[in-house]
Amino acid sequence: MNYRSGIYPVLFFSALHIFTGKAAAQMENDFLTPAREINARILNLDSHVDIPADFATEKMDPGIRNDKLQVDLVKMAEGGLDVAVFIAYVGQGPRDEKGFEAAFAKVKHSIASVRRLCEQMYPDRIGLALSPEETERIVASGKKAAVIGIENGYAIGRDISLLDTCYALGARYLTLCHIGHNDICDSANRLIGHPNESGEGLDERGNQVFGLIAGLETIYVEQEAPPEHGGLSEFGRQVVARMNRLGMLVDVSHISASSVRGAIAASRAPVIASHSNSRALCRIGRNLDDPELMLIRDTGGCVQVNALAGYVKFPQEARQDLQELFERTGTSKMSYEGFLRLYRENRADYDSLMTRCSEGIKQVYQRYPQPDVRDVADHIDYLVKLVGVDHVGVGTDFGGGGGVKDFKDASQAVNLTAELLRRGYSEPDLAKIWGGNFLRVWRAAEKVAKEIGR
């Protein structure tokens, strides 16, 4: 995820304070002190940190304690986070020449902002890492390290040569798709509606409520999107092959189960899920089922657990409540044009519907407690038991909706270490989870690239 229009569940979680309940218990000092010591000794890597459009500017300065950023250099130092994989995100848009051009321009802009951070703003505090070895060298020198990933293969449209361009610019992994199918593969979630092309649209409140309804229904009520390709397309298989040749990591977060299987079958290198959780613990289509998790393990890959509240813990009862609300209000699968028609023709009914929907959604979420760092650790526990400690990592989705109680930003990364330490994880295991596994998979991808010959 990212600072993006259309992902209104994330905005709703934070802006309306939909979760209530007592604050999560603080880590006991008995575990926090050794956790800080361990974090100081091991390499800590977060594989998915989204950034805003104005990242690494005077307005959005990552070199100071910035309340608008969950990951900045100050918070990284406080939490013991050494490496952030900053994400050049692009949302799914029109699959035509104009849409592809705009998407690639946005990705280039984001990559440039990360490079500006490392090469112009704070070269004495953070370095751009283009390989696992360079990552380790930068951290060993006392600096933080930045790695670049791209979220959504829509960025390359139908032009496979743009993969080479992205790699040359510094990108080292690609999430094959995001919300909505693209030319590479099927997504786990259907694309929600957009304002019409004429520019006429709902008022600000209507846009937000529509996004809430469509997003919540798409991500949390539906279990999977209707397929387009049945997994990877032929172009998608070519993309994976080219990524293998370049040494780019194939990221299967956000993609459908059939696409996960297709990507694994097509790839000669291990794959990653850069920010995904267990569907057994949080049953939404966006998370991964046991068979998919075990396939990732069998490739030698790793699953990076995220900290987005709705992907960590979303009760079945909440899903049922939402579904009943949408059916009761007649908004289930209602198109943007349907909302717009009501807005134009009957403003009183429209205003009433907006109120009933927004209040109804708020009431649903007030019934359920907010997840905390212990729930994130539950996903790590589950995955470690299922696929082994060599195949689990951390990809918070900070900046794109990630953050739970006691693990709300990079400054609280040590709390996750403390919670895992409390559960009996050893320092070698923590070193694997906090970055060792990701670097191992990255090395394996580079090894495959050398064997193939770039």
Secondary structure, 3 states (H helix, E strand, C coil): CCCCCCCHHHHHHHHCCCCECCCCCCCCHHHHHHHHHHHHHCCCEEEEEECCCCECCCCECCCCCCCCCCCCHHHHHHHCCCEEEEEEECCCCCCCHHHHHHHHHHHHHHHHHHHHHHHHHCCCCEEECCCHHHHHHHHHCCCEEEEEEEECHHHHCCCCHHHHHHHHHCEEEEECCCCCCCCCECECCCCCCCCCCCCCCCCHHHHHHHHHHHHHHHHHHCCCCCCCCCCECHHHHHHHHHHHHHCCEEECCCECHHHHHHHHHHCCCCEEECCCCECCCCCCCCCECHHHHHHHHHCCCEEEECCEHHHHCCCHHHHHHHHHHHHHHCCCCCCHHHHHHHHHHCHHHHHHHHHHHHHHHHHHHHCCECCEHHHHHHHHHHHHHHHCHHHEEECCCECCCECEECECCHHHHHHHHHHHHHCCCCHHHHHHHHHHHHHHHHHHHHHHHHHHCC
